[in-house]
């Protein structure tokens, strides 16, 4: 793995860099071959809170974890634990079918970041669509879609229902349970 470590309001010292690389490299034990991907790590400090965000884009999977803590080293440990849970969940619960490249999960990470930026910019009354994305939806059942959504940490996930062929959306409700949106027949 190649590491891209950035610091906001924080100088990334050699010891911090070494600790991050050592901890995240332990994730390699979950794979048959070492993933060939760039590991993006953003470290930041705001109001005495340390925040670490780790993104590991791989061919068929996007691992992402974000943790805030008063201690930077504890935050690094917690984010590695979070990524380990995602990998274990992916390996044990999601079926082993061949996954297609460019799945929707990669697109939604970008969409959520853009949505946060758009919400700030929507102070004017004009509705302006600033970006359009197109992608192929992977056929799956609603249970697998919920697992993919949870693994990515998103609030919704769009997929093609493998039983009906319709486009469906699963989402996390405020009460912690899940909802399914499907078109009328």
C-alpha positions in Angstrom: 0.0 0.0 0.0 1.1 3.5 -0.8 0.3 6.1 1.9 -0.8 9.7 1.2 -0.9 11.3 4.6 -2.0 15.0 5.0 -2.4 17.2 8.0 -4.8 20.1 8.5 -3.8 22.4 11.4 -1.3 19.7 12.3 2.2 18.9 11.3 2.6 15.3 10.3 5.8 14.3 12.0 7.9 11.2 11.3 6.6 9.4 14.3 2.9 10.1 13.4 3.5 8.9 9.9 5.3 5.8 11.1 2.5 5.0 13.5 -0.3 5.5 10.9 1.6 3.3 8.4 2.3 0.6 10.9 -1.4 0.4 12.1 -3.0 0.6 8.7 -0.6 -2.0 7.2 -2.0 -4.5 9.7 -5.1 -4.6 7.5 -3.1 -6.4 4.8 -3.5 -9.6 6.8 -7.2 -9.8 5.7 -6.3 -10.1 2.0 -4.7 -13.0 0.1 -2.5 -10.5 -1.8 -1.5 -7.1 -0.7 -4.0 -4.5 -2.0 -2.4 -2.3 -4.6 -4.0 1.0 -3.8 -3.3 4.4 -2.4 -4.3 4.9 1.2 -5.5 8.4 1.8 -5.2 9.6 5.4 -6.3 13.1 6.5 -5.4 14.2 10.0 -6.8 17.4 11.4 -7.2 19.3 14.6 -10.2 21.5 15.4 -11.0 22.8 18.9 -8.7 20.4 20.6 -10.4 17.4 18.8 -8.2 15.2 16.7 -9.8 13.8 13.6 -8.6 11.1 11.3 -10.2 10.1 8.0 -8.9 7.0 6.1 -10.0 6.1 2.6 -8.8 3.0 0.8 -10.2 2.6 -2.7 -9.8 -0.9 -4.1 -11.1 -2.5 -7.2 -14.3 -3.9 -5.8 -14.5 -2.3 -2.4 -14.2 1.2 -0.9 -13.0 1.2 2.8 -13.6 4.4 4.6 -13.5 5.3 8.3 -13.6 8.6 10.2 -13.0 9.1 14.0 -12.8 12.1 16.3 -11.0 11.8 19.6 -9.0 14.0 22.0 -5.9 11.8 21.5 -4.6 11.4 18.0 -3.0 8.0 18.6 -6.3 6.7 20.1 -8.1 8.0 17.1 -5.8 6.1 14.8 -6.4 2.9 16.7 -10.2 3.4 16.6 -10.2 4.1 12.9 -8.2 0.9 12.2 -10.7 -1.0 14.4 -13.5 0.5 12.3 -11.9 -0.5 9.0 -11.3 -4.1 10.4 -15.0 -4.4 11.2 -15.8 -3.3 7.6 -13.5 -5.9 6.1 -14.8 -8.7 8.3 -18.3 -7.8 7.5 -17.6 -7.7 3.8 -15.8 -11.0 3.8 -18.4 -12.9 5.9 -21.8 -11.5 4.9 -21.5 -10.3 1.3 -21.7 -13.2 -1.2 -18.6 -14.0 -3.2 -20.0 -13.2 -6.6 -17.7 -11.5 -9.1 -18.1 -7.8 -8.6 -18.1 -5.3 -11.4 -15.7 -2.4 -11.6 -17.0 1.1 -11.1 -19.9 0.1 -8.9 -22.2 2.7 -7.3 -20.4 2.6 -4.0 -17.5 4.6 -5.4 -19.9 7.2 -6.8 -21.8 7.7 -3.6 -18.7 8.7 -1.6 -18.2 11.6 -4.1 -21.9 12.4 -4.1 -22.1 12.8 -0.3 -19.1 15.0 -0.2 -20.6 17.2 -3.0 -24.0 17.3 -1.3 -22.3 18.8 1.8 -20.7 21.4 -0.4 -23.9 22.1 -2.3 -25.9 22.6 0.9 -23.6 25.4 1.8 -23.9 27.0 -1.6 -27.7 26.8 -1.8 -28.3 30.1 -0.1 -29.7 31.6 -3.3 -33.2 30.7 -4.5 -32.0 29.5 -7.9 -31.8 25.7 -8.4 -28.6 24.8 -10.1 -27.5 21.3 -10.9 -23.7 21.5 -10.8 -22.8 18.0 -11.6 -24.4 14.9 -13.2 -23.1 11.4 -12.8 -24.0 8.2 -14.6 -23.0 4.7 -13.5 -24.1 1.1 -13.9 -26.1 -0.3 -11.0 -25.2 -3.7 -9.7 -28.0 -6.3 -9.5 -28.4 -7.4 -5.9 -31.0 -8.1 -3.2 -32.0 -5.6 -0.6 -30.0 -7.3 2.2 -26.8 -7.0 0.2 -27.6 -3.4 -0.6 -28.0 -2.7 3.2 -24.7 -4.3 3.9 -23.0 -2.3 1.2 -24.6 0.9 2.6 -23.5 0.1 6.2 -20.0 -0.8 5.1 -19.6 2.6 3.4 -21.2 4.4 6.3 -23.8 6.1 4.0 -27.4 7.0 4.7 -28.7 5.5 1.4 -27.7 3.2 -1.4 -29.1 2.9 -4.9 -29.1 -0.6 -6.6 -30.9 -2.7 -9.2 -33.2 -5.3 -7.6 -32.0 -8.7 -8.9 -35.5 -10.2 -8.6 -37.5 -7.5 -10.4 -34.8 -5.6 -12.4 -36.2 -2.3 -11.0 -34.0 0.5 -9.5 -34.5 0.5 -5.7 -33.1 2.6 -2.8 -32.4 1.4 0.7 -32.0 4.0 3.4 -31.3 4.3 7.1 -34.3 5.6 9.1 -33.9 7.9 12.1 -35.0 5.1 14.4 -32.0 3.0 13.2 -34.0 0.6 11.1 -33.9 0.4 7.3 -36.3 1.5 4.6 -36.7 0.3 1.0 -38.0 2.6 -1.8 -39.2 0.8 -5.0 -41.3 2.0 -8.0 -45.0 1.1 -8.3 -45.7 -1.9 -10.4 
